[in-house]
Amino acid sequence: MVERRIVAACEKAHRSRDEVTLIAVSKKFPADAIRATYALGLRAFGENYVQEFAGKHADVADLAEARFHLIGHLQSNKTRVAADIFDAIQTVDSAKLARRLSEVGQPLDVMIEVKLSEEDSKDGASPAELPTLIASVRECSNLRLQGLMTMPPWNEDPEAARPYFQELARLARQLGLAQLSMGMSHDFDTAIEEGATCIRVGTAIFGARQAHA
Ligand SMILES: *Cc1c(COP(=O)(O)O)cnc(C)c1O
């Protein structure tokens, strides 16, 4: 069970359970699944696709205190919709995207997505770009910069992700950012050991997603 794993990882790392926010990743599951998870007490949800969540948003908008995080890549032509339906955007990776989000006029919590590997398919800012990008985001009056987010290259062995988690934690410390969004179903225990404040868990909560062509 997810909650038991979180508590065990916090104990192992001598951290308080309160330091870790569980984000239930509901992509490819219907609004009913979000409502059922909300009824169990979860208040943070993650979605990957602006378009998909736009279709569910009306059916979950009444859930008091629920917060919705965009954790997938954001195209700059979808910033208006995204700012309207999400409370937080974890995937800011350029100054242009930050400015467009801020111009919508809704206050948003944001994280900067960091690309720590050379995998071509991954979005995110490079570590070298971070100081300039952080300064740009801080100039955006409607954005509140919370921290850094990353997604290591896929590997079923959670130990393979540990160096990436350590690197993200090191960068956040160096840059003076408090929040770290890292860790998924199979490796969030390792992420918590390395300082995650926000874990993004889909499969371990909702079950396997349908594969899409
Ligand atoms: C889908 C997804 C997750 C959740 O993955 P699971 O393995 O189902 O827990 C977390 N983060 C991002 C960015 C994702 O796209």
The ligand as a MOL file (V3000), in Angstrom:
LIG
                    3D

  0  0  0     0  0            999 V3000
M  V30 BEGIN CTAB
M  V30 COUNTS 15 15 0 0 0
M  V30 BEGIN ATOM
M  V30 1 C 2.7780 8.9710 -15.5430 0
M  V30 2 C 3.7280 9.8010 -14.7560 0
M  V30 3 C 3.9650 9.5470 -13.3930 0
M  V30 4 C 3.3630 8.3730 -12.6520 0
M  V30 5 O 3.9040 7.1730 -13.1010 0
M  V30 6 P 3.5710 5.7810 -12.3940 0
M  V30 7 O 4.7010 4.9160 -12.7700 0
M  V30 8 O 2.2590 5.3310 -12.9450 0
M  V30 9 O 3.4930 6.0350 -10.9370 0
M  V30 10 C 4.8010 10.4120 -12.7080 0
M  V30 11 N 5.3850 11.4680 -13.3190 0
M  V30 12 C 5.1840 11.7480 -14.6140 0
M  V30 13 C 5.8570 12.9220 -15.2170 0
M  V30 14 C 4.3720 10.9100 -15.3730 0
M  V30 15 O 4.2020 11.1880 -16.6720 0
M  V30 END ATOM
M  V30 BEGIN BOND
M  V30 1 1 1 2
M  V30 2 1 2 3
M  V30 3 2 2 14
M  V30 4 1 3 4
M  V30 5 2 3 10
M  V30 6 1 4 5
M  V30 7 1 5 6
M  V30 8 2 6 7
M  V30 9 1 6 8
M  V30 10 1 6 9
M  V30 11 1 10 11
M  V30 12 2 11 12
M  V30 13 1 12 13
M  V30 14 1 12 14
M  V30 15 1 14 15
M  V30 END BOND
M  V30 END CTAB
M  END
